[in-house]
Amino acid sequence: MDLSDTSAASRPAAAFFDLDRTLLSGASGPVFGEVLRSAGLVGSSTQGLESVMFKIFDVIGETWPSMFLSRQGARMARGWPVERVEAAAEEAAPRLADAVLPYARHLIEEHRSAGRSLVMATTTPRDLVRPLADLLGFDDVVATTYGREGGRYDGTVEGEFVWGRGKASAVLGWANDNDIDLAASYAYSDSYYDTPLLSLVGHPTVVNPDPRMIAVAALRRWPVVYFDVPSGVPKFVGIEPQRVLHLLAQPQLFPWVRFDLGGLDRIPADGPAILVANHRSYLDPLAIGYLLARRGRPVRFLGKKEVFDAPIVGDVATVLGGIRVDRGTGSDEPLRAAESALAAGEMVAIMPQGTIPRGPAFFDPDLKGRWGAVRLAHATGAPVIPIGIWGTEVVWPRSERMPDITNVLHPPTVRIRVGPEVPLDGADLQDDTDRMMAAITDLLPAQARERRDPSEEELAKTYPGGVTPDHDDAAHERHRRPGDD
């Protein structure tokens, strides 16, 4: 998501974030209800009904009946000691902060770095959300404010009930009071009822949209994002495409190849990890994807820009959360995107060789890799998990445009092994890269470590189109350095 603002506006800008189903995947109500019950302010008789209502909210978002009940909140709170409510809110804040979606945290930091005011705009009462906003580093809160008298709530609402047009009006008032340029500002919400709020700003973004907001976003051409997956990754019925593909990772759907997997439990069940594998075929990403589907975790691949520029294939790579790498520019943007994914607790997959080796280099038992994966590990502290792949080149050699899917009677076997975390000392990029590549080599079969002279037919299969270049070009391939691609 590009947050650069090229306008020359002299007034400051702000970023307004809704809370429920935006910063959080669902409702904050269950946590607030629990702490208010613990404080003796809410009885347990309505807990079952609340649970049903919050489940409905998590699935379809705000509804008029649910918000009608929310309007009665001030009356229900009449007589509550403000001090006890504030104490309950302090108790809830860390739990809710831990539930803030990973890419929302990254976006908040981007807006903060750009110098924009951070404002939480929510219907939830101000006294409940203020500690959470402070914990997340927000500058202010626009929220429903309950009236007070003598240290207790008096059953009224001061100013706007911050919902729908009332939320837009309250945000507009806040912006005028703080001399904010709304044309240069940003707003994020899931709800159809926040259409007036999103219409106020120059940069509206729909997050995890409810059913009606999907239609509004399409008509107004507002961008749609999900804060639990990278920017550009859509969802269908709440599921990202890669999760759907996991359901298709069944052996019977790949009758033209057999996958021999080992060390699957070495892939962390959760949390960040950098997966590094050798590169022998265009089939390698599919092989790794199959491996991870069996583990039940999605992964973000770093891939060459040519993949993302290709028709259809490039769109699919983007939808699956791939990270584009343009090696000709020397840009650090791919590594920053990978760092963001790791900070969000995701896995990132890299093939350190960068491209499939050609000619004699394809048969060299000494694997040579670039520094990118190690730089990423040094920067983030994420574990590096090696993967050894063997046999994909039989199914789809570089000389062919498509894999051979006709061999269903005697399908070749692709061998995939996952090794233990690579111990890095963090002192030297090259030394750690050598350790990483050695760890991958150790996972390959014994024949991979044998030095031999390949036949002309074997060499031809390592070149696009099966055309072997002249001897001078072949010698260059043999002696090229890791960064020459």
N, C-alpha and C positions, 0 to 999 in steps of 0.2 A: 504494500500500500504506500503510495507516494504522498508524503505529507508536506512536501516542499511548497511554499507559498511565494509565488513570484509577484504578488501584488506589492505596490508601493504604499500601502495604507499606513498612515501615521498612528492610527489608533490601535491598541492591542487587540488580539483575537483570543478566543476561548474554545475549549473543547467540552461539550456537554455529554455526559454519559447517563443513560438510564441504568437502573440497578438490576431488577429481576428479569431473567431471561436475556440479559444483555451482558453485563459484567459477570453475572452468575448464570449457570445453565438453566436454573429453575427459579423457584421462589425463595426469598429470604424468610418468609413467614414461619416455616417450621422451626427455625432456629430462634427467632424472636419469641414465638409462642412458648417454646421450652424454657427460655430464661425468665419470661414473665410468669410462667407457672411456678418456677422455682422460687421466684420472689414473692409468691403468694398473691399475685395481682390478678391472675386468671385461673378459673376453676378448670377441672379436668372433664367436666360433663360435655363440653363442646369439642373435645379433642378429635373424636371420630369424624365429625362433620368437617372440621378444618382439614383433616388429612385428605378427605375426598376432594375438597375444593382445591387444595394445592396440587393434587395429582392432575386434575383437570387443567389447572393453570399451566403446569409444566408442559402439557401436551399442546394446548391450543392458545395459550396466552390469556390476555385480559378479556373479560366479557362484561357486558353492562350489569348483569345481576351481581357479579362478584364485586364490581366497583361500587354498586349501590350499598352493599354491606360494608365496604371499606369506609364509605362516607359516614357510617354510624359509629366509626371507631372513636371519634371524639366523645360521643355520648357515653360509650362503654367505659371510657377512661376517666369519666367524671369522678373526682374524689381520690384518684390515685396520687400518692406522693411523688412529686417530680424526682426527688432524690433517688427513690428506689427504682424508678424507670431508667434513670441515667446509669445507675449501677448495673442494671440488667443489660443495658446496651453495651457497656464496657466489657461485660462478660461475653457477649455475642460477637463482638468485633473481630477478635482473632480467628474464631471459627469461620466466619464469613470471609475474612481476608484470605484464608487458606483455600476457600472455594472459588475465588475469582479465577476466571478462565485464563489459561497461560498466555494466549496472544493478546488478551486485553491488557495484561500487565505490560507487555512489550509496547503496545500502542500508547499506553499512559506515559511511559518513559519517553517515547518519541515526541509526544506533545509537550512534555515538560522541557525536554532539551531544546525544542523550537521556541520556548518562551511563552507558550499559550497558557492561560489560566485554566485550571482543571476544575470542573464543576460537576457534582453529582446531582442530577435532576430526577427526582423520584417522588411518587405518591406517598411512600412510606414516611411516617412522622419524623420530623427533623431530629427530635431527641433520641430516636432509636438509631438513626443512620449516621449521626454526626461522629461518633467514635470510629466507625468503620471508615468514613471519608478521611478522617485525620490519619488513621493508620495507613491508608493507601497513598497519602500525600496529596489529597485533593485540597484545592485552595478554598473552596466554599461549597455550600449545599443549597440547592433550591428544592424545598420539600414542604409537605403539609405541616403547618405549625399549629399545635393545640394551645388554646388559651389557658392561662394560669391565674390562680388567685390564692394567695396565702400559702404558696409552696405546693399547691395541688392543682390538678387540671380541673377546669371549670365546665367542661362539656362543650366548648365552642371551638371553632376553627378561626384562627387569625388570618385574614387575607384570603388568598385563593385556596380552594381545594386543588392540589397540584396534580391534576389529571386531565387528559385531553386538551381542550382549549384553555383550561385553567392552568395547565403546566406551561403551555406556550406563552400565556400572558405573564406568568410569574417569571419565566426566563427572560422575556422581553423587558420586564421591569428591572430585573437584575442587570441585564446588559446596559440599559440606559443609566442606571445608578453607577455603573463601573466604567462607563464610556467605552464599551466593547464594540468593535466593528463586527457585526453579525455576518456581513458578506464574506469576511475572511475567516469565519469561525466554522467549527465542525460540530456535528451532533450524531449520536449513535443510539438507536432504539430498535426493539423488536416489534413494537405494538402498532397496529392500525390506528389506535387512538392517539398515537404520538405523531401522526401525519402533520398536524399544525406546528409541532416543535421542529420537525425536520425541515419543514418549509421555511422556517425563519432564517436558516443559515445558508451560507454559500456552498458548504461541503457536507451534505447529508449522507449518512450511510446507514443502511438497514442491516441489523444484526439478528441472525437466527429468527427470521420473520414468521409471524403467525400467518394463518392461511390468507386472510384478507390483505395483509401487508405485502404478501408475495405479488398480488395483482397490482397494488399501488406502486411498488418498486419497479415492476415491469413497465407500467404506463408512463411513469415519470423518469425512467431510465436511471434510477438511483442504484448505486452499487450495493451488492448484497454480500456480506461476509459472515463467517462463523468464527468465534474467538477460541474454539477448541481445535481448530485446524489452520494451516497456513493460508494466507491470502490467496485467492484464486481457486481454492478447493471448494466445490459446491457440496451440497448434501441433497439427498433424495429421501423424503419421509424420515428426516433426521439422521440418515446414515451416509457417511462419506463413501465415494465410489470404491476406494481401496478395500473397505470393509465388506462391500458387496462382492468384490472379486475373491475375497477370502473364502466365500461360500462355494466358489467354483473350483477351488484348489483340491480337486479330488482325482485320484489316479485314473479312474475310468474315463475322465475327460481328456487325458493325454495318452491315448493308446500307442502313440508313435515314439514314446520315450519313457524310460523308467528312471525314477529319482531314488537314489540310494542316499539317505540322510543319516548323519551322525553328529552327536554333540548338541542336539537341539536345546537341551536344558541349559547350555552355556549362554544362550541369548537371554539377557535379563527380562524377567516377566513385566517389569515396569521401569520407568526412569530412563534417563538419557543414555545413549550408547552410540559409538561410532563403529560401524561395521565396515571392514576392509576386506576386499577379495581380489584375487587375480582375475585377469581378463583374457578369455580365450575365444569368445564367440559373441555374436549379437544376441544369442540366447541367454547370456549370463544374467541380465536383469530379471528375465522371467524365472530363471532357476532360483535366484535369491528371493524373488517374490513368492514363489511356491514354498520355499523353506520357511519364510516368515509367516505365511498364511497358516502353516502347520503349527506355528508358535502362537498365532493369533494376534500379531502386532503389525500395525502399518509401519512404513518406513519412507523417508524422504531421500530420493536418489539425487545425487549430483550428476548431471549429464551434460554432454557437449551441446553447444548452441545449435549445431546442425540438427540434433534430434528435435529441439523445440521449434526450429524453423520449418521442419518438414510438415506438409499438409496432413491433417488428421492425427498422425503420430504425435506431432508437437502439442496439439490440443489435449490429447489423452495424457501426455506426460505432465502437462500443467494441471489438469484435473486431478491427477494422482498425487499432486504435491511435490513434483520434481523441482529441483533447483538448477536453473540454467547457468552454465559455465561458458564464458567466452574467453578462451585462453589467449586470444590475440591482443586483448586489451590490458591484461595485467591487473584487472580490477579486483578489489577485495570484497565486492558485493556478494558473490556466492558464499564466501566464508562467513560474512555477517548474517546472511539468511540461514546458513547452517547453524551458526551460534544461537540464533533466535529459536530454531527448532529444538536444539538441545536444551536451551533454557526453559522451553515449554515441556520438557520431559519426554521428548520424542527421540526416535532413532534416526540416524543419518547413515546412508550407505555410500561408500566411495570406492572406486577402483583406482588405486594409486598409480597403476601403470598408465592411466590416462586414456590409452587407446589399445586396441589389440595389436600386439607386436607382429611385424611382418617379416617374411623371409627367415633367415637364420636366427634372428632374434626371437622368433616364436618358439624355437627349440632350445634356447639358452636356459639351463637350469638355474642360473643366478637371476632371480627376478629383480628388476630395477623399478623403483617407485618415486613419485614426486613427494614433496614435503607437505602437501595440503592437509592430509588427514592428521599428521603429527602436529602441525601448527594449530589445528582445530582442537586437538586434545590438550595441548599446552595452554590454550586460551580458556578452555571451559572446564578442564578436569574430568571430562567424560571418559569412561573406559573405552579402550580400543579392543574390539573383538575380531579376531582374524577368521576368515572363511576361505577354505581351499576348494576350488571348483575344477573338475576334470571330466572331460567327455562331451562338453557342450559343442566343441568344435566338430565332432562327428555328426551331430544332429544338424548343425548350421555352420558350416565352414565359411570363412570370410569370402571365399570365392563365389558364394551363391547369394542370390537376392532374397531367397526365402528358405526357411528350414524345410527339411525333408519330413513331411508328415504322412508319407505313404507307407513307411516301413512299420506296419502294425503287427506283422507276423513275428518278426525278430527285432523288436525295438532296441536301440542302443541304451546303455545305462549311463546316466549322468551322476557322478559321485560328488557329494557335497559334504564337507566336514567343517564343523565349527570348533575352534580351539579356545583355550582359556585366555583371559585378558592379557594383552601384551604388556609386560613391565617396561615402562618408560622412565628414564631418569630426569627428563626435562631439561637437560643441560645443552644438548646439541641436536639440531634438527636432523642432520644427516645420520648421526649415530642411532637416533630413535627410529628414523625411517628404515635403516638397515635392519634393526631388530624386528620391526613390523613385517618387513618383507620376508625375513627368515622364518617368522612365525607362520606366515602363509605357506611358505615352501614346505615346512614340516608337516603340513596337513595334506599334502599331495601324495599320490602313490609313489612307490620307489622308482618307477620308470621316469617320473618327472625330474628326478635328480641325476639321471644318466646323461652324460655328454656324448652326443653322437652326430654324425653327418646325415642330414635328412636327404631323401631322394628328391629328384626334380619334381615328381608328382606331388610329394608332400609340400614342397616349397610353393608350388603353384596354388595350392589350396589356401595359402595364407595371404594371398593378394586379391584385391577386388577384381572380379571378373576372371580369376584364375590365370591372369597374365603375369608371367615372371619378368621383371625388368632386366635391363642389361647388367653386366657384371659390376660396372662402376656404381650403379644405383644399389645393387644388392650389397656391395661392400659398405656403402653408406648406412644401409639398414642395420648391418652387423655391428657397426661401431658408433651408432648414433648415441647421443647422451639422453638422459631422462627428460630433459626439458626441450628437446628439439621439435616436438610435434607442433 
